[in-house]
Amino acid sequence: MVPSGQVTVAEQEGVVVAMMSTESGTDCSWIHHLYVHPDHVGRGAGKLLLQRALETLRPPIRLYTFQSNERAVGFYKHHGFRAIRGMSRWSR
């Protein structure tokens, strides 16, 4: 997924329920993908993956999300991210 980065998965009973790909750059770190299977949204897997990113990545940490994805926007705001360059690029 990200040749110079890392992929982390969250499992429940041996089944992957969420994944995150990250990359540490020279100016900032990136969360390229954070995906939770729809059947597992709201059960904490995304929060655990994001906490892992916050513990292991060098700040600032940036990501993109769709403005129309109100659930993701709320999730990232709740965890201290702020919108930069409109509502699709976020930083913490």
C-alpha positions in Angstrom: 0.0 0.0 0.0 2.6 2.5 1.1 6.1 1.3 0.2 7.8 3.7 2.6 5.3 3.4 5.3 3.5 0.9 7.5 0.2 -0.9 7.6 -1.5 -1.8 10.9 -4.6 -3.9 11.2 -7.1 -4.4 14.0 -8.5 -8.0 14.4 -11.4 -9.4 16.3 -11.5 -13.2 16.7 -8.9 -13.6 14.0 -10.8 -11.4 11.4 -9.4 -8.1 10.2 -12.0 -5.4 11.1 -10.0 -2.3 10.4 -6.7 -1.1 8.8 -4.5 1.9 8.8 -1.6 2.9 6.5 0.9 5.5 7.7 4.1 7.2 6.5 6.6 9.3 8.3 8.0 12.1 6.1 10.6 14.7 6.7 8.1 17.6 7.2 5.2 15.6 8.6 3.7 12.2 9.1 0.6 11.0 7.1 -2.3 8.7 7.8 -3.0 7.6 4.2 -5.9 5.3 5.0 -7.9 4.5 8.0 -10.7 2.1 7.2 -13.1 0.3 9.5 -15.4 -2.4 8.1 -19.0 -1.1 8.2 -20.1 -3.9 10.5 -17.6 -2.7 13.1 -17.9 1.1 13.0 -18.4 2.6 16.4 -16.9 -0.4 18.3 -13.5 1.2 19.0 -11.2 -0.2 16.3 -10.7 3.1 14.5 -10.0 4.8 17.9 -7.3 2.2 18.7 -5.7 2.6 15.3 -5.7 6.4 15.6 -4.2 6.2 19.1 -1.4 4.0 17.7 -0.7 6.6 15.0 -0.6 9.4 17.6 1.8 7.4 19.8 4.2 6.3 17.0 4.1 9.0 14.3 6.1 12.3 14.5 3.9 15.4 14.5 2.5 17.1 12.7 0.2 14.3 11.5 -1.8 15.0 8.4 -4.6 13.2 6.5 -7.3 13.7 3.9 -11.0 12.9 4.3 -14.0 13.7 2.2 -16.0 16.7 3.4 -19.2 14.7 2.8 -18.0 12.0 5.2 -19.5 13.7 8.3 -18.8 10.7 10.5 -15.1 10.8 9.7 -15.0 14.6 10.0 -16.5 14.3 13.5 -14.2 11.5 14.5 -11.0 13.5 13.5 -12.3 16.7 15.2 -13.0 14.7 18.4 -9.4 13.5 18.4 -7.9 17.0 18.0 -7.4 17.3 14.3 -8.2 20.6 12.6 -9.1 21.3 9.0 -6.5 23.0 6.9 -6.9 24.0 3.2 -10.6 23.6 3.2 -12.3 20.7 4.8 -10.6 17.8 3.1 -7.1 18.1 4.6 -6.6 17.7 8.3 -3.7 18.2 10.7 -2.8 17.5 14.4 
